[in-house]
Amino acid sequence: MSHISNIDVSNGDRHEGRSDAVDEFLAAIEVIAEQHRPSRMPFFSNLATLDHTTAGDPSLLGQIHLVYQAAMHATRAAVYYLPHLDSPAMRKRKLQIFVDDDGLPGGDTHHYQLTRAFRGIGAKSVLDDEAFAEPAELCCHLDGEAARFVSLAKPLYSQSLGPWCAIEVLSADWMRALADALSVHFPQFADEPYFAECFSEMVEERHAEESLSITQMVLRARPELLPATIEGAKVIAEALDGVWTHLDRIVQTAGQGCAAVTEPA
């Protein structure tokens, strides 16, 4: 996770109201990052301790891939709708985020990398890659908290920069937690490019730093945006907790099913 307390907030005017907005924003994001740290959620430990045979079930892996990929797709697509970044300099900085996710060498993307990683451990895909499209269409294949997160991402990202910051600050933590949990069953999983390249190049940490830096610049110029920025960050972080809760329910159901099958008559 990004060390947000180390972000430089000294640039720009030190007008009291503007300085207070930046300081309050950083303090709020730090609280959100701690309260909603993904690796604290039971899903990751329960997945790691699942029976190896159950964990290797192609249908289970396909369900996990569907929910996780849907959540990731929703945020990657939503980034294209970020507000307040219309100047040439801001568009240039935002473009680098796009490139890191959707402009990898050889026409690759994080979306395709993730699908290959899951197929490499035997996942039975529920949806083709290109079926991950508009939120309303994608939600037809989801339910519960997963559908809620997917439906919220685009409108929240388009209203303020807070949701973007929250997701970027939390992303390194959940990626490592997921890689660690599945590596218990599939030792090669963390070596897949989706994880290995992000970890070695600290892509998620860099995105977190960039999202916070850009948002500070916006809040210095427009401190009146602070309440909506913080509220959006809180809402998306709570919705993200729901994704892990939904995934944990899938894992627990699979574990109970295996126990029922193996229980002596």
C-alpha positions in Angstrom: 0.0 0.0 0.0 1.1 3.6 -0.6 2.7 5.4 2.3 0.3 8.3 2.0 1.7 10.1 5.0 4.9 10.7 3.0 3.2 12.6 0.2 4.5 16.1 -0.2 1.7 18.6 0.4 4.0 21.7 0.3 3.6 22.6 -3.3 1.3 25.4 -4.4 -0.4 28.2 -2.4 -0.6 27.9 1.3 -3.9 29.7 1.6 -5.3 28.4 4.8 -8.6 27.0 3.5 -6.9 25.3 0.6 -4.2 23.8 2.9 -6.8 22.6 5.3 -8.7 20.9 2.5 -5.6 18.9 1.4 -4.7 18.0 5.0 -8.2 16.8 5.7 -8.3 14.8 2.5 -5.1 13.0 3.2 -6.1 12.3 6.8 -9.5 10.9 5.6 -7.8 8.6 3.0 -5.4 7.3 5.6 -8.3 6.4 7.9 -10.2 4.8 5.0 -7.1 2.8 3.9 -6.8 1.4 7.4 -10.4 0.7 8.1 -11.0 -1.0 4.7 -7.7 -2.8 4.2 -8.7 -5.7 1.9 -6.3 -8.3 3.4 -8.1 -8.1 6.7 -11.2 -9.6 5.1 -11.8 -13.4 5.7 -12.0 -14.2 2.0 -8.2 -14.3 1.6 -7.4 -16.5 4.6 -10.4 -18.8 3.9 -9.3 -19.2 0.3 -5.7 -20.0 1.4 -6.9 -22.7 3.9 -9.5 -24.3 1.6 -9.0 -27.9 0.9 -6.6 -28.2 -2.1 -9.0 -30.3 -4.1 -11.8 -27.9 -3.6 -9.6 -24.9 -4.3 -8.6 -26.5 -7.7 -12.2 -27.0 -8.8 -12.5 -25.2 -12.3 -16.0 -24.0 -11.6 -15.0 -22.4 -8.2 -12.0 -20.7 -9.8 -14.2 -19.5 -12.7 -16.6 -17.9 -10.2 -13.8 -16.2 -8.4 -12.4 -15.0 -11.7 -15.8 -13.6 -12.7 -16.4 -11.6 -9.6 -12.8 -10.3 -9.3 -12.4 -9.5 -13.0 -15.8 -7.8 -13.0 -14.8 -5.5 -10.1 -11.4 -4.7 -11.7 -13.0 -4.1 -15.1 -15.5 -1.7 -13.5 -12.8 0.4 -12.0 -10.5 0.3 -15.1 -13.3 1.5 -17.3 -14.5 4.1 -14.8 -11.1 5.8 -14.7 -11.8 7.1 -18.2 -14.6 9.2 -16.7 -12.6 11.0 -14.0 -13.6 14.7 -13.5 -11.6 17.8 -13.1 -8.7 16.6 -15.2 -9.3 18.4 -18.5 -6.2 20.5 -18.8 -3.4 19.3 -21.1 -1.1 18.6 -18.2 -3.7 16.6 -16.3 -4.8 14.7 -19.4 -1.2 13.7 -19.9 -0.8 12.4 -16.4 -4.2 10.5 -16.6 -3.1 9.0 -19.9 -0.2 7.2 -18.1 -2.7 5.4 -15.9 -4.6 4.3 -18.9 -1.4 3.0 -20.5 -0.4 1.1 -17.4 -3.7 -0.8 -17.5 -4.7 -1.0 -21.1 -1.6 -0.2 -23.2 0.9 -2.9 -22.3 3.4 -4.1 -24.9 2.1 -6.2 -27.8 -1.5 -5.0 -27.3 -1.8 -6.7 -23.9 -3.8 -5.4 -21.0 -4.2 -6.2 -17.3 -7.6 -7.6 -18.1 -6.2 -10.2 -20.5 -3.3 -11.0 -18.2 -5.7 -11.7 -15.3 -7.8 -14.1 -17.4 -4.7 -16.0 -18.6 -3.5 -16.3 -14.9 -6.8 -17.9 -13.9 -7.0 -20.1 -17.0 -3.4 -21.2 -16.2 -4.6 -22.7 -12.9 -7.6 -24.4 -14.5 -10.4 -21.9 -14.1 -13.4 -22.5 -16.3 -14.3 -19.0 -17.6 -17.9 -17.9 -17.1 -17.6 -15.0 -19.6 -15.4 -14.3 -22.5 -13.1 -11.3 -22.1 -15.0 -9.1 -24.5 -18.3 -9.7 -22.6 -17.0 -7.5 -19.8 -18.6 -4.4 -21.2 -21.2 -2.0 -19.9 -22.0 -2.2 -16.2 -25.7 -3.0 -16.8 -24.8 -5.8 -19.1 -22.1 -7.2 -16.7 -24.5 -7.0 -13.7 -26.7 -9.5 -15.5 -24.1 -12.1 -14.7 -23.6 -11.0 -11.1 -25.6 -10.6 -8.0 -25.4 -9.3 -4.5 -22.4 -7.1 -3.4 -20.5 -7.8 -6.6 -23.3 -6.4 -8.8 -23.6 -3.4 -6.4 -19.9 -2.6 -6.7 -19.9 -2.8 -10.5 -23.0 -0.6 -10.8 -21.5 2.0 -8.4 -18.0 2.4 -9.9 -18.7 4.5 -13.0 -21.1 7.0 -11.4 -18.9 7.4 -8.3 -15.7 7.9 -10.4 -17.4 10.5 -12.6 -18.6 12.6 -9.6 -15.3 13.1 -7.7 -11.7 11.9 -7.5 -12.2 10.3 -4.1 -13.3 6.8 -5.3 -10.3 6.6 -7.6 -7.9 7.5 -4.7 -9.4 5.0 -2.4 -9.2 2.1 -4.9 -5.7 3.0 -5.9 -4.5 3.2 -2.3 -6.0 -0.2 -1.5 -5.1 -2.1 -4.6 -1.6 -3.2 -3.8 -2.8 -4.8 -0.6 -5.6 -6.8 -2.2 -3.4 -7.9 -5.1 -0.7 -9.3 -2.7 -3.4 -10.9 -0.6 -5.0 -12.7 -3.6 -1.6 -13.8 -5.0 -0.6 -15.1 -1.6 -3.9 -17.0 -1.0 -3.9 -18.7 -4.4 -0.2 -19.4 -4.3 -0.9 -21.8 -1.4 -2.7 -24.0 -3.9 -0.9 -23.0 -7.1 2.7 -21.9 -6.3 3.3 -20.5 -9.7 0.3 -18.1 -9.6 2.2 -15.1 -8.2 4.7 -15.4 -11.0 2.0 -14.6 -13.6 2.7 -11.3 -15.4 -0.5 -9.8 -13.9 1.0 -10.0 -10.5 4.8 -10.2 -11.1 5.0 -7.1 -13.3 2.9 -5.0 -11.0 4.9 -6.1 -8.0 8.3 -5.7 -9.5 7.5 -2.3 -11.1 5.3 -1.1 -8.1 2.6 -0.2 -10.5 -0.2 0.0 -7.9 1.9 2.0 -5.4 2.8 4.4 -8.2 -0.9 4.8 -9.2 -1.7 5.4 -5.5 0.9 8.2 -5.3 -0.3 9.7 -8.5 -4.0 9.7 -7.6 -3.3 11.4 -4.3 -0.9 13.9 -5.9 -3.4 14.9 -8.6 -6.3 15.1 -6.2 -4.3 17.4 -3.9 -3.7 19.7 -6.8 -7.4 19.8 -7.6 -8.4 20.4 -3.9 -5.9 23.3 -3.6 -7.6 25.0 -6.5 -11.2 23.9 -5.5 -11.4 23.2 -1.8 -15.2 23.2 -2.0 -14.9 19.7 -3.6 -13.6 18.2 -0.4 -16.8 16.8 1.1 -17.8 15.0 -2.1 -14.3 13.7 -2.6 -14.2 12.1 0.9 -17.7 10.8 0.7 -17.0 9.1 -2.6 -13.9 7.5 -1.2 -15.9 6.1 1.7 -18.7 4.8 -0.4 -16.4 2.9 -2.8 -14.3 1.5 0.0 -17.5 0.1 1.7 -18.6 -1.3 -1.6 -15.2 -3.0 -2.1 -15.6 -4.7 1.3 -18.8 -6.2 -0.2 -16.8 -7.7 -3.1 -14.6 -9.6 -0.6 -17.7 -10.6 1.4 -19.3 -11.9 -1.8 -16.2 -13.9 -2.7 -15.9 -15.3 0.8 -19.5 -16.6 0.5 -18.5 -18.4 -2.7 -15.5 -19.9 -1.1 -17.4 -21.0 2.0 -20.2 -22.5 -0.1 -17.6 -24.5 -2.0 -16.0 -25.7 1.2 -19.3 -26.8 2.7 -20.2 -28.6 -0.4 -16.9 -30.6 -0.3 -17.5 -31.4 3.4 -21.0 -32.7 2.6 -19.6 -35.0 -0.1 -16.8 -36.4 2.0 -18.7 -36.8 5.2 -19.2 -40.5 6.1 -22.7 -42.0 5.9 
